[in-house]
Amino acid sequence: MTAKPAKFRDPRLDFFRGLSLFIILVSHTRGDWLANWIPARFGFSDAANMFVFVSGYAVGLAFGAVYRRRGWLLGTARVGLRIWQLYIAQLCIVVMVATLAIGADKLLGSADDHVALLSLDWLFADPRAALFGVATLTYVPHYLDILPVYMVVLAMVPVAVGLARLVHPLAVPAASVLLWLAASHFGWNLPTEPGEPRGWFFDPFCWQLLFFSGFSLSMKWVKPPPYDRRIFWAAVIYLAAAVALTVPAIFLTLPGLDAVEAWVLAHADKTMLDPLQYLHFIASAYVAVYLLRGRLHLIQGAVARPIVRCGQQSLAVFLSGILLAHIGGMAFDGFGAGPAAQVALNAVGFGVTLAIAYGVTWIKSAPWAGPAPAPKQDAPEGAMMAALE
């Protein structure tokens, strides 16, 4: 009997998803100096773009196979199960963050309003309406919007698969672009709370465009650009220009660029996904893929393995990262943000993150399901007597 070949798991997906989770942790930790050196400070796109795109690609690999093998109905049921899991996780993380805010006020005193710092004012000001909003996703607190975004784009997957089958596979990326254009033109928004101008779906990124870019690639509905040195250098030049335009020093050294600075800031604001940001992410992805061609060993060695492990356990790492970011911000408030605190708190945060990733991996391996150890035989009577003596 011939054994089936082991299924190949592209290490790039888990590596970049894990890397994005570390960057998201740093960027959401109040007072962390490392946040000044994340990719978002040197261009138009950031780690959230990476996370959503890679998630879309991974969903295409995981659920697309179910649609192909078992049909649309069972594929949709599989997607529905994942949405339900994310929904429960969203309810739990809102409760945990709210509990953290209450506990911090009790333990650390009222000098800092942790309810306000954690952006939960409306939840405590009008809990009846807010809890209903949390359950119906009509109220999504700040910094807790990625899971609801993921649920929405997953809910679009059955529609996308049906559209690809009934019309044409290219209809999916085309519809994504049209939806983004319509949302940008008409100002469609899903607000975080009543009267809040900021939204959590269309306003930040119009996420489905990034998600279905990755999804369409993994489903082979669109072809990736070829490996071409000219494209590579064009992408590098664009990324370098983005760095020059988003680093404030250039405007300090070259006076008279107020209008240019205002325009750049308007297009670099991560709450509005415009063509510059989308193109910046695509250029970043192309450069990364190009440089890793034939060099996958660089992200498969011992140094990269912890990052890959975090990418493989993305939900657990992301949920714990939300709490770790808030706890880290509180710790910086209490201990200061000096060099010693920066090193210590980042080391602890990264260490706990890795421990969670490896711990969840161990639990998922079901170690209790392995063969039971052989029972020890009774010792001879003489040996027992000798031991007692």
Sequence and secondary structure as in RCSB ss.txt:
>XXXX:A:sequence
MTAKPAKFRDPRLDFFRGLSLFIILVSHTRGDWLANWIPARFGFSDAANMFVFVSGYAVGLAFGAVYRRRGWLLG
TARVGLRIWQLYIAQLCIVVMVATLAIGADKLLGSADDHVALLSLDWLFADPRAALFGVATLTYVPHYLDILPVY
MVVLAMVPVAVGLARLVHPLAVPAASVLLWLAASHFGWNLPTEPGEPRGWFFDPFCWQLLFFSGFSLSMKWVKPP
PYDRRIFWAAVIYLAAAVALTVPAIFLTLPGLDAVEAWVLAHADKTMLDPLQYLHFIASAYVAVYLLRGRLHLIQ
GAVARPIVRCGQQSLAVFLSGILLAHIGGMAFDGFGAGPAAQVALNAVGFGVTLAIAYGVTWIKSAPWAGPAPAP
KQDAPEGAMMAALE
>XXXX:A:secstr
          HHHHHHHHHHHHHHHHHTSTT GGGGGSGGGGSS  HHHHHHHHHHHHHHHHHHHHHHHH HHHH
HHHHHHHHHHHHHHHHHHHHHHHHHHHHHHHHH SSS HHHHTT HHHHHSHHHHHHHHHHTS   TT  HHHHH
HHHHHHHHHHHHHHHHT TTHHHHHHHHHHHHHHHHT   BSSTT   BSSTTTTTTHHHHHHHHHHHTTSS   
   HHHHHHHHHHHHHHHHHHSTHHHHHS S HHHHHHHHHHH TTS  HHHHHHHHHHHHHHHHHHTT GGGGT
STTTHHHHHHHHTHHHHHHHHHHHHHHHHHHHHHH SSHHHHHHHHHHHHHHHHHHHHHHHHHHT GGGS     
     HHHHHHHH 
